[in-house]
Amino acid sequence: MDYYARGEERFGTISSRLYSFGVSRSMRSFYSFIEKDIEKYKPKKILDVGAGPGDLALAMSKMKNVNVYCVDPSISMKKIAERRFIKNGIKNIIYELGSSRYIPFNEKFDVIVTTISFHHWKEKEGSIKYILNKLNKNGTFIVYEFCYDKLNVIQKMSLGKHSLSIEQAKSYRFKDHKKRVEVMGKIIKLSFANKS
């Protein structure tokens, strides 16, 4: 089964290795920051959508009494992540092939997160709607992306298409969910919490 939507960037063997070796290593402090931010929600079950080589999953697996679930459309990313989990003796992460449109778990989650992946999604509104149905009663879906408005001219040339503007973030609205847009340095956080 092909988990990519038409036109989405695909990660094969070589591009996954390059991403894992270069990009993910350079973003360790970023993933550590996100892990600490997510920890404030005191989640027991977390889903990472677009988990890539598992950097954030590894960071989140260190939280107390947490189970981490991951989905990604790339078999190569999944293999890299699973090798990392074995190497680090991690047992509380489950990783399956999937996407923002197909989550193969019959679970509800306290937190669903996507980091630097949302810009790849071709059907953002439909994906968000689908993901919101996978939240627990008091669950939250969180998107972390580079904030277009906070990038300088050079960064916009390299990261512009890998970012989200404040205006774009504010445009997403879903009834029964409380939306919040926060800018933290060069990162934008868009979250949707179930209304109790």
Residue pairs with C-beta under 8 A, 6 or more apart in sequence:
1 97
2 73
3 73
3 97
3 98
3 99
3 102
4 10
4 73
4 99
5 99
5 101
5 121
5 122
5 123
6 122
7 122
8 73
8 120
8 121
8 122
9 120
10 73
10 74
11 19
11 52
11 73
11 74
11 76
11 77
12 74
12 76
13 76
15 76
16 52
16 53
16 74
16 76
16 77
16 80
17 76
17 80
19 52
19 53
19 77
20 52
20 53
20 77
20 80
24 52
24 53
24 55
27 55
27 116
28 55
30 115
30 187
31 55
31 56
31 58
31 59
31 115
32 59
34 56
34 59
34 113
34 115
34 144
35 56
35 59
35 60
35 62
35 63
37 189
38 46
38 60
38 63
38 111
38 113
38 142
39 63
41 110
41 111
41 140
42 110
43 63
43 66
43 109
43 110
43 111
44 65
44 66
44 67
44 110
45 66
45 67
45 69
45 107
45 108
45 109
45 110
45 111
45 136
46 60
46 66
46 67
46 68
46 69
46 109
46 110
46 111
46 112
46 113
47 68
47 69
47 70
47 71
47 103
47 105
47 107
47 109
47 111
47 112
47 113
47 134
48 56
48 57
48 60
48 68
48 69
48 70
48 71
48 113
48 114
48 115
49 71
49 98
49 99
49 100
49 103
49 112
49 113
49 114
49 117
49 131
50 71
50 72
50 99
50 100
50 114
50 115
50 117
50 118
50 120
51 57
51 70
51 71
51 72
51 77
51 81
51 95
52 72
52 74
52 77
52 81
52 117
53 77
53 80
53 81
53 84
54 70
54 77
54 80
54 81
54 82
54 84
54 85
54 93
54 95
56 113
56 115
57 68
57 70
57 81
57 85
57 93
57 95
58 84
58 85
58 88
58 90
58 93
60 66
60 68
61 68
61 85
61 90
61 92
61 93
66 92
67 92
67 93
67 94
68 92
68 93
68 94
69 93
69 94
69 95
69 96
69 105
69 107
69 109
70 81
70 93
70 94
70 95
70 96
71 95
71 96
71 97
71 98
71 99
71 102
71 103
71 104
71 105
72 78
72 81
72 95
72 97
72 98
72 99
73 97
73 98
73 99
74 97
75 97
78 95
78 96
78 97
81 95
82 95
84 90
85 93
85 95
94 105
96 104
96 105
97 104
98 104
100 114
100 117
100 121
100 123
100 127
100 130
100 131
101 123
101 126
101 127
101 130
103 130
103 131
103 134
105 134
107 134
108 134
108 135
108 136
108 139
109 134
109 135
109 136
109 139
110 135
110 136
110 138
110 139
110 140
111 139
111 140
111 141
111 142
112 131
112 134
112 135
112 139
112 140
112 141
112 142
113 141
113 142
113 143
113 144
114 142
114 143
114 144
115 144
115 145
116 144
116 145
116 146
116 162
118 124
118 143
118 145
118 164
118 190
119 145
119 161
119 162
119 163
119 164
121 127
124 172
125 172
128 141
128 172
128 174
128 192
129 174
131 141
132 141
132 174
132 177
132 192
132 194
135 141
135 194
136 194
137 194
137 196
138 193
138 194
138 196
139 193
139 194
140 191
140 192
140 193
140 194
141 191
141 192
142 189
142 190
142 191
143 164
143 169
143 188
143 189
143 190
143 191
144 187
144 188
144 189
145 162
145 163
145 164
145 187
145 188
145 190
146 155
146 159
146 162
146 163
146 164
146 186
146 187
146 188
147 163
147 164
147 165
147 166
147 183
147 186
147 187
147 188
148 156
148 160
148 163
148 164
148 165
148 166
148 168
148 188
149 165
149 166
149 183
150 183
150 185
150 186
150 188
151 159
151 160
151 163
151 186
155 186
156 163
163 188
164 188
164 190
165 188
166 181
166 183
166 188
169 181
169 188
169 190
170 181
172 179
172 190
172 192
173 179
174 192
176 194
176 195
177 192
177 193
177 194
177 195
178 192
178 193
178 194
178 195
179 190
179 191
179 192
180 189
180 190
180 191
180 193
181 188
181 189
181 190
182 188
182 189
182 191
183 189
